[in-house]
Amino acid sequence: MTVTSGVQGRCAHCQTLLDLEPWQLNAMAMQEHFNCKHCQRPLKLSCPEQIRRFKALGSLATVRATMIVLCATVLLVTLVLEWVGLVSLAQQLSISALMLASYLLVMGIARRRLRRPLLLQVA
Ligand SMILES: [Zn+2]
């Protein structure tokens, strides 16, 4: 079983969609070329637009961590506010639901970005 990063790339030679492995992502980060698994011809990431998208992929983990901390904080704060009687149970539940919905929304957008394949260039 090979480890994939969940990032896909499209080969410039044969147009095959490749599941990129971590070492291939490292190669791209260092502007090194690597061979397509399908046609064995060299590929690299050289287009500025694709490089920008590649760098944004790394921030997905940060986005997720930030959202989890934010959600947990809001849920705890509303729970405490409900205990001390500053908000009603209905308000607490609606704030919690809103928070969970925004978490799912943000992660959904981030994951959709990740799934769009990178267009690789001929090296
Ligand atoms: Zn190829």
Backbone and ligand atoms as CSV (ligand in chain L), in Angstrom:
chain,resi,resn,atom,element,x,y,z
A,1,MET,N,N,0.838,-1.194,0.000
A,1,MET,CA,C,0.000,0.000,0.000
A,1,MET,C,C,0.877,1.250,0.000
A,2,THR,N,N,0.576,2.146,-0.912
A,2,THR,CA,C,1.372,3.376,-0.947
A,2,THR,C,C,0.661,4.474,-0.167
A,3,VAL,N,N,1.459,5.330,0.418
A,3,VAL,CA,C,0.915,6.448,1.184
A,3,VAL,C,C,0.627,7.590,0.222
A,4,THR,N,N,-0.600,8.055,0.209
A,4,THR,CA,C,-0.894,9.223,-0.610
A,4,THR,C,C,-1.220,10.397,0.303
A,5,SER,N,N,-1.032,11.574,-0.254
A,5,SER,CA,C,-1.202,12.782,0.541
A,5,SER,C,C,-2.623,13.324,0.425
A,6,GLY,N,N,-3.421,12.720,-0.470
A,6,GLY,CA,C,-4.760,13.259,-0.696
A,6,GLY,C,C,-4.763,14.370,-1.729
A,7,VAL,N,N,-3.554,14.735,-2.207
A,7,VAL,CA,C,-3.440,15.778,-3.225
A,7,VAL,C,C,-3.287,15.099,-4.582
A,8,GLN,N,N,-3.992,15.614,-5.561
A,8,GLN,CA,C,-3.889,15.039,-6.896
A,8,GLN,C,C,-3.216,16.018,-7.853
A,9,GLY,N,N,-2.543,15.451,-8.839
A,9,GLY,CA,C,-1.909,16.280,-9.856
A,9,GLY,C,C,-2.209,15.718,-11.231
A,10,ARG,N,N,-2.274,16.606,-12.230
A,10,ARG,CA,C,-2.527,16.131,-13.591
A,10,ARG,C,C,-1.230,16.218,-14.386
A,11,CYS,N,N,-0.864,15.070,-14.993
A,11,CYS,CA,C,0.376,14.973,-15.769
A,11,CYS,C,C,0.248,15.793,-17.062
A,12,ALA,N,N,1.308,16.556,-17.374
A,12,ALA,CA,C,1.284,17.396,-18.574
A,12,ALA,C,C,1.488,16.565,-19.839
A,13,HIS,N,N,2.060,15.349,-19.724
A,13,HIS,CA,C,2.320,14.515,-20.899
A,13,HIS,C,C,1.104,13.678,-21.267
A,14,CYS,N,N,0.606,12.910,-20.287
A,14,CYS,CA,C,-0.436,11.930,-20.610
A,14,CYS,C,C,-1.795,12.306,-20.028
A,15,GLN,N,N,-1.878,13.438,-19.325
A,15,GLN,CA,C,-3.147,13.937,-18.761
A,15,GLN,C,C,-3.747,12.997,-17.711
A,16,THR,N,N,-2.939,12.060,-17.195
A,16,THR,CA,C,-3.431,11.148,-16.163
A,16,THR,C,C,-3.489,11.884,-14.825
A,17,LEU,N,N,-4.516,11.565,-14.047
A,17,LEU,CA,C,-4.631,12.130,-12.713
A,17,LEU,C,C,-3.802,11.272,-11.765
A,18,LEU,N,N,-2.816,11.880,-11.113
A,18,LEU,CA,C,-1.922,11.132,-10.231
A,18,LEU,C,C,-2.264,11.421,-8.779
A,19,ASP,N,N,-2.235,10.363,-7.945
A,19,ASP,CA,C,-2.315,10.574,-6.508
A,19,ASP,C,C,-0.902,10.868,-6.039
A,20,LEU,N,N,-0.660,12.094,-5.639
A,20,LEU,CA,C,0.697,12.483,-5.299
A,20,LEU,C,C,1.098,11.920,-3.943
A,21,GLU,N,N,2.316,11.375,-3.886
A,21,GLU,CA,C,2.857,10.836,-2.640
A,21,GLU,C,C,3.640,11.937,-1.934
A,22,PRO,N,N,3.846,11.758,-0.615
A,22,PRO,CA,C,4.534,12.814,0.150
A,22,PRO,C,C,5.877,13.217,-0.434
A,23,TRP,N,N,6.670,12.231,-0.929
A,23,TRP,CA,C,7.985,12.603,-1.480
A,23,TRP,C,C,7.845,13.444,-2.737
A,24,GLN,N,N,6.752,13.227,-3.486
A,24,GLN,CA,C,6.546,14.035,-4.688
A,24,GLN,C,C,6.187,15.469,-4.316
A,25,LEU,N,N,5.435,15.599,-3.211
A,25,LEU,CA,C,5.119,16.947,-2.730
A,25,LEU,C,C,6.382,17.651,-2.275
A,26,ASN,N,N,7.295,16.881,-1.625
A,26,ASN,CA,C,8.576,17.457,-1.208
A,26,ASN,C,C,9.364,17.924,-2.418
A,27,ALA,N,N,9.376,17.080,-3.463
A,27,ALA,CA,C,10.093,17.439,-4.686
A,27,ALA,C,C,9.528,18.738,-5.266
A,28,MET,N,N,8.209,18.855,-5.252
A,28,MET,CA,C,7.585,20.071,-5.789
A,28,MET,C,C,7.954,21.287,-4.943
A,29,ALA,N,N,7.979,21.081,-3.621
A,29,ALA,CA,C,8.311,22.194,-2.727
A,29,ALA,C,C,9.733,22.681,-2.964
A,30,MET,N,N,10.628,21.752,-3.370
A,30,MET,CA,C,12.028,22.123,-3.613
A,30,MET,C,C,12.278,22.444,-5.072
A,31,GLN,N,N,11.200,22.552,-5.869
A,31,GLN,CA,C,11.296,22.860,-7.295
A,31,GLN,C,C,12.096,21.817,-8.055
A,32,GLU,N,N,12.070,20.573,-7.567
A,32,GLU,CA,C,12.760,19.472,-8.241
A,32,GLU,C,C,11.752,18.768,-9.143
A,33,HIS,N,N,12.240,18.098,-10.179
A,33,HIS,CA,C,11.309,17.365,-11.025
A,33,HIS,C,C,11.204,15.919,-10.547
A,34,PHE,N,N,10.144,15.263,-10.934
A,34,PHE,CA,C,9.955,13.832,-10.636
A,34,PHE,C,C,9.238,13.206,-11.820
A,35,ASN,N,N,9.296,11.862,-11.916
A,35,ASN,CA,C,8.702,11.189,-13.067
A,35,ASN,C,C,7.248,10.824,-12.821
A,36,CYS,N,N,6.455,10.961,-13.875
A,36,CYS,CA,C,5.062,10.551,-13.822
A,36,CYS,C,C,5.004,9.036,-13.643
A,37,LYS,N,N,4.132,8.555,-12.748
A,37,LYS,CA,C,4.028,7.122,-12.487
A,37,LYS,C,C,3.474,6.386,-13.698
A,38,HIS,N,N,2.742,7.114,-14.516
A,38,HIS,CA,C,2.044,6.483,-15.633
A,38,HIS,C,C,2.913,6.419,-16.881
A,39,CYS,N,N,3.483,7.557,-17.290
A,39,CYS,CA,C,4.250,7.589,-18.539
A,39,CYS,C,C,5.749,7.742,-18.313
A,40,GLN,N,N,6.175,7.850,-17.044
A,40,GLN,CA,C,7.598,7.915,-16.667
A,40,GLN,C,C,8.339,9.119,-17.233
A,41,ARG,N,N,7.616,10.154,-17.653
A,41,ARG,CA,C,8.302,11.339,-18.161
A,41,ARG,C,C,8.370,12.395,-17.058
A,42,PRO,N,N,9.417,13.232,-17.082
A,42,PRO,CA,C,9.622,14.162,-15.959
A,42,PRO,C,C,8.563,15.268,-15.875
A,43,LEU,N,N,8.199,15.567,-14.648
A,43,LEU,CA,C,7.211,16.600,-14.365
A,43,LEU,C,C,7.750,17.516,-13.296
A,44,LYS,N,N,7.279,18.743,-13.288
A,44,LYS,CA,C,7.565,19.605,-12.153
A,44,LYS,C,C,6.471,20.659,-12.028
A,45,LEU,N,N,6.521,21.382,-10.932
A,45,LEU,CA,C,5.541,22.428,-10.694
A,45,LEU,C,C,6.256,23.753,-10.940
A,46,SER,N,N,5.954,24.418,-12.048
A,46,SER,CA,C,6.685,25.652,-12.342
A,46,SER,C,C,5.772,26.845,-12.568
A,47,CYS,N,N,4.476,26.619,-12.788
A,47,CYS,CA,C,3.559,27.725,-13.037
A,47,CYS,C,C,3.278,28.469,-11.725
A,48,PRO,N,N,3.436,29.781,-11.703
A,48,PRO,CA,C,3.257,30.545,-10.448
A,48,PRO,C,C,1.889,30.330,-9.802
A,49,GLU,N,N,0.849,30.245,-10.634
A,49,GLU,CA,C,-0.510,30.035,-10.131
A,49,GLU,C,C,-0.610,28.694,-9.405
A,50,GLN,N,N,0.009,27.637,-10.004
A,50,GLN,CA,C,-0.037,26.309,-9.390
A,50,GLN,C,C,0.821,26.260,-8.132
A,51,ILE,N,N,1.942,26.988,-8.127
A,51,ILE,CA,C,2.812,27.038,-6.948
A,51,ILE,C,C,2.071,27.707,-5.794
A,52,ARG,N,N,1.314,28.770,-6.119
A,52,ARG,CA,C,0.529,29.463,-5.104
A,52,ARG,C,C,-0.507,28.509,-4.496
A,53,ARG,N,N,-1.168,27.730,-5.359
A,53,ARG,CA,C,-2.167,26.764,-4.875
A,53,ARG,C,C,-1.506,25.671,-4.047
A,54,PHE,N,N,-0.313,25.242,-4.480
A,54,PHE,CA,C,0.409,24.195,-3.763
A,54,PHE,C,C,0.747,24.653,-2.349
A,55,LYS,N,N,1.170,25.914,-2.223
A,55,LYS,CA,C,1.520,26.439,-0.896
A,55,LYS,C,C,0.291,26.551,-0.009
A,56,ALA,N,N,-0.853,26.859,-0.604
A,56,ALA,CA,C,-2.089,26.995,0.172
A,56,ALA,C,C,-2.533,25.656,0.754
A,57,LEU,N,N,-2.125,24.545,0.132
A,57,LEU,CA,C,-2.520,23.223,0.619
A,57,LEU,C,C,-1.984,22.978,2.022
A,58,GLY,N,N,-0.784,23.495,2.278
A,58,GLY,CA,C,-0.155,23.294,3.574
A,58,GLY,C,C,-0.898,23.966,4.710
A,59,SER,N,N,-1.700,24.969,4.372
A,59,SER,CA,C,-2.388,25.706,5.427
A,59,SER,C,C,-3.677,25.027,5.865
A,60,LEU,N,N,-4.057,23.923,5.189
A,60,LEU,CA,C,-5.299,23.225,5.549
A,60,LEU,C,C,-5.271,22.725,6.998
A,61,ALA,N,N,-4.132,22.142,7.399
A,61,ALA,CA,C,-3.999,21.628,8.764
A,61,ALA,C,C,-4.140,22.763,9.778
A,62,THR,N,N,-3.567,23.924,9.445
A,62,THR,CA,C,-3.645,25.092,10.329
A,62,THR,C,C,-5.084,25.562,10.445
A,63,VAL,N,N,-5.781,25.613,9.309
A,63,VAL,CA,C,-7.181,26.043,9.296
A,63,VAL,C,C,-8.004,25.134,10.197
A,64,ARG,N,N,-7.788,23.810,10.052
A,64,ARG,CA,C,-8.535,22.838,10.829
A,64,ARG,C,C,-8.275,23.019,12.328
A,65,ALA,N,N,-6.993,23.142,12.713
A,65,ALA,CA,C,-6.645,23.299,14.125
A,65,ALA,C,C,-7.274,24.564,14.699
A,66,THR,N,N,-7.199,25.665,13.935
A,66,THR,CA,C,-7.766,26.934,14.382
A,66,THR,C,C,-9.268,26.811,14.586
A,67,MET,N,N,-9.946,26.166,13.627
A,67,MET,CA,C,-11.394,26.023,13.709
A,67,MET,C,C,-11.808,25.167,14.902
A,68,ILE,N,N,-11.030,24.101,15.191
A,68,ILE,CA,C,-11.362,23.223,16.325
A,68,ILE,C,C,-11.234,23.998,17.633
A,69,VAL,N,N,-10.145,24.753,17.771
A,69,VAL,CA,C,-9.927,25.544,18.993
A,69,VAL,C,C,-11.038,26.580,19.139
A,70,LEU,N,N,-11.369,27.246,18.044
A,70,LEU,CA,C,-12.411,28.268,18.059
A,70,LEU,C,C,-13.762,27.674,18.466
A,71,CYS,N,N,-14.104,26.535,17.857
A,71,CYS,CA,C,-15.379,25.862,18.166
A,71,CYS,C,C,-15.432,25.459,19.636
A,72,ALA,N,N,-14.366,24.819,20.115
A,72,ALA,CA,C,-14.329,24.345,21.498
A,72,ALA,C,C,-14.494,25.520,22.463
A,73,THR,N,N,-13.821,26.630,22.166
A,73,THR,CA,C,-13.899,27.811,23.026
A,73,THR,C,C,-15.327,28.352,23.069
A,74,VAL,N,N,-15.924,28.509,21.900
A,74,VAL,CA,C,-17.287,29.053,21.834
A,74,VAL,C,C,-18.274,28.133,22.547
A,75,LEU,N,N,-18.145,26.820,22.330
A,75,LEU,CA,C,-19.047,25.868,22.977
A,75,LEU,C,C,-18.907,25.934,24.493
A,76,LEU,N,N,-17.672,26.018,24.988
A,76,LEU,CA,C,-17.427,26.091,26.435
A,76,LEU,C,C,-17.986,27.383,27.022
A,77,VAL,N,N,-17.712,28.490,26.337
A,77,VAL,CA,C,-18.163,29.795,26.832
A,77,VAL,C,C,-19.693,29.841,26.905
A,78,THR,N,N,-20.368,29.346,25.850
A,78,THR,CA,C,-21.834,29.372,25.879
A,78,THR,C,C,-22.379,28.438,26.965
A,79,LEU,N,N,-21.667,27.330,27.188
A,79,LEU,CA,C,-22.077,26.391,28.239
A,79,LEU,C,C,-22.001,27.068,29.608
A,80,VAL,N,N,-20.888,27.766,29.839
A,80,VAL,CA,C,-20.694,28.462,31.121
A,80,VAL,C,C,-21.737,29.581,31.274
A,81,LEU,N,N,-21.959,30.331,30.188
A,81,LEU,CA,C,-22.947,31.421,30.224
A,81,LEU,C,C,-24.338,30.878,30.527
A,82,GLU,N,N,-24.625,29.686,30.012
A,82,GLU,CA,C,-25.926,29.076,30.273
A,82,GLU,C,C,-26.023,28.683,31.747
A,83,TRP,N,N,-24.918,28.141,32.308
A,83,TRP,CA,C,-24.886,27.750,33.719
A,83,TRP,C,C,-25.128,28.937,34.634
A,84,VAL,N,N,-24.456,30.056,34.334
A,84,VAL,CA,C,-24.608,31.229,35.213
A,84,VAL,C,C,-25.887,32.005,34.894
A,85,GLY,N,N,-26.608,31.577,33.864
A,85,GLY,CA,C,-27.922,32.149,33.592
A,85,GLY,C,C,-27.927,33.379,32.701
A,86,LEU,N,N,-26.816,33.646,31.992
A,86,LEU,CA,C,-26.770,34.820,31.109
A,86,LEU,C,C,-27.453,34.557,29.762
A,87,VAL,N,N,-27.423,33.320,29.306
A,87,VAL,CA,C,-28.162,32.968,28.088
A,87,VAL,C,C,-29.094,31.797,28.413
A,88,SER,N,N,-30.180,31.704,27.638
A,88,SER,CA,C,-31.119,30.601,27.852
A,88,SER,C,C,-30.586,29.339,27.172
A,89,LEU,N,N,-31.194,28.213,27.501
A,89,LEU,CA,C,-30.782,26.948,26.899
A,89,LEU,C,C,-30.964,26.989,25.383
A,90,ALA,N,N,-32.069,27.596,24.937
A,90,ALA,CA,C,-32.332,27.688,23.497
A,90,ALA,C,C,-31.244,28.500,22.806
A,91,GLN,N,N,-30.830,29.613,23.446
A,91,GLN,CA,C,-29.764,30.439,22.862
A,91,GLN,C,C,-28.453,29.659,22.804
A,92,GLN,N,N,-28.178,28.944,23.898
A,92,GLN,CA,C,-26.938,28.160,23.940
A,92,GLN,C,C,-26.923,27.136,22.817
A,93,LEU,N,N,-28.043,26.454,22.633
A,93,LEU,CA,C,-28.108,25.424,21.595
A,93,LEU,C,C,-27.986,26.029,20.204
A,94,SER,N,N,-28.610,27.189,19.996
A,94,SER,CA,C,-28.525,27.774,18.653
A,94,SER,C,C,-27.121,28.286,18.362
A,95,ILE,N,N,-26.446,28.834,19.376
A,95,ILE,CA,C,-25.057,29.278,19.164
A,95,ILE,C,C,-24.172,28.071,18.850
A,96,SER,N,N,-24.363,26.972,19.584
A,96,SER,CA,C,-23.578,25.758,19.345
A,96,SER,C,C,-23.818,25.224,17.943
A,97,ALA,N,N,-25.086,25.194,17.528
A,97,ALA,CA,C,-25.417,24.689,16.196
A,97,ALA,C,C,-24.797,25.564,15.118
A,98,LEU,N,N,-24.843,26.873,15.331
A,98,LEU,CA,C,-24.262,27.830,14.384
A,98,LEU,C,C,-22.760,27.595,14.244
A,99,MET,N,N,-22.114,27.381,15.382
A,99,MET,CA,C,-20.669,27.170,15.411
A,99,MET,C,C,-20.295,25.891,14.661
A,100,LEU,N,N,-21.045,24.812,14.916
A,100,LEU,CA,C,-20.765,23.547,14.234
A,100,LEU,C,C,-20.994,23.677,12.733
A,101,ALA,N,N,-22.044,24.399,12.360
A,101,ALA,CA,C,-22.342,24.597,10.942
A,101,ALA,C,C,-21.210,25.356,10.261
A,102,SER,N,N,-20.691,26.399,10.934
A,102,SER,CA,C,-19.614,27.174,10.302
A,102,SER,C,C,-18.333,26.344,10.219
A,103,TYR,N,N,-18.115,25.475,11.210
A,103,TYR,CA,C,-16.942,24.591,11.149
A,103,TYR,C,C,-17.027,23.698,9.912
A,104,LEU,N,N,-18.201,23.055,9.736
A,104,LEU,CA,C,-18.378,22.156,8.591
A,104,LEU,C,C,-18.249,22.913,7.274
A,105,LEU,N,N,-18.754,24.124,7.234
A,105,LEU,CA,C,-18.695,24.951,6.029
A,105,LEU,C,C,-17.245,25.262,5.658
A,106,VAL,N,N,-16.483,25.739,6.647
A,106,VAL,CA,C,-15.084,26.105,6.391
A,106,VAL,C,C,-14.280,24.888,5.965
A,107,MET,N,N,-14.464,23.747,6.671
A,107,MET,CA,C,-13.704,22.553,6.316
A,107,MET,C,C,-14.120,22.022,4.943
A,108,GLY,N,N,-15.396,22.181,4.606
A,108,GLY,CA,C,-15.876,21.750,3.297
A,108,GLY,C,C,-15.208,22.533,2.187
A,109,ILE,N,N,-15.107,23.857,2.358
A,109,ILE,CA,C,-14.456,24.707,1.362
A,109,ILE,C,C,-12.981,24.332,1.245
A,110,ALA,N,N,-12.331,24.150,2.399
A,110,ALA,CA,C,-10.908,23.820,2.401
A,110,ALA,C,C,-10.662,22.481,1.715
A,111,ARG,N,N,-11.535,21.493,1.972
A,111,ARG,CA,C,-11.350,20.170,1.367
A,111,ARG,C,C,-11.596,20.194,-0.131
A,112,ARG,N,N,-12.553,21.005,-0.563
A,112,ARG,CA,C,-12.824,21.108,-2.005
A,112,ARG,C,C,-11.607,21.662,-2.725
A,113,ARG,N,N,-10.962,22.643,-2.092
A,113,ARG,CA,C,-9.740,23.214,-2.680
A,113,ARG,C,C,-8.665,22.142,-2.814
A,114,LEU,N,N,-8.563,21.292,-1.774
A,114,LEU,CA,C,-7.533,20.262,-1.748
A,114,LEU,C,C,-7.772,19.247,-2.848
A,115,ARG,N,N,-9.029,18.946,-3.140
A,115,ARG,CA,C,-9.349,17.895,-4.099
A,115,ARG,C,C,-9.106,18.315,-5.541
A,116,ARG,N,N,-9.086,19.635,-5.801
A,116,ARG,CA,C,-8.844,20.062,-7.182
A,116,ARG,C,C,-7.412,19.717,-7.564
A,117,PRO,N,N,-7.182,18.968,-8.660
A,117,PRO,CA,C,-5.824,18.552,-8.966
A,117,PRO,C,C,-4.927,19.705,-9.379
A,118,LEU,N,N,-3.643,19.564,-9.013
A,118,LEU,CA,C,-2.627,20.528,-9.442
A,118,LEU,C,C,-2.263,20.215,-10.887
A,119,LEU,N,N,-2.067,21.236,-11.690
A,119,LEU,CA,C,-1.658,21.014,-13.079
A,119,LEU,C,C,-0.132,21.045,-13.127
A,120,LEU,N,N,0.458,19.901,-13.428
A,120,LEU,CA,C,1.923,19.794,-13.424
A,120,LEU,C,C,2.468,20.175,-14.797
A,121,GLN,N,N,3.694,20.723,-14.794
A,121,GLN,CA,C,4.302,21.154,-16.044
A,121,GLN,C,C,5.390,20.191,-16.493
A,122,VAL,N,N,5.705,20.261,-17.762
A,122,VAL,CA,C,6.789,19.461,-18.338
A,122,VAL,C,C,8.111,19.989,-17.800
A,123,ALA,N,N,8.965,19.069,-17.317
A,123,ALA,CA,C,10.256,19.498,-16.764
A,123,ALA,C,C,11.345,19.362,-17.817
L,1,ZN,ZN,ZN,2.222,11.055,-17.399
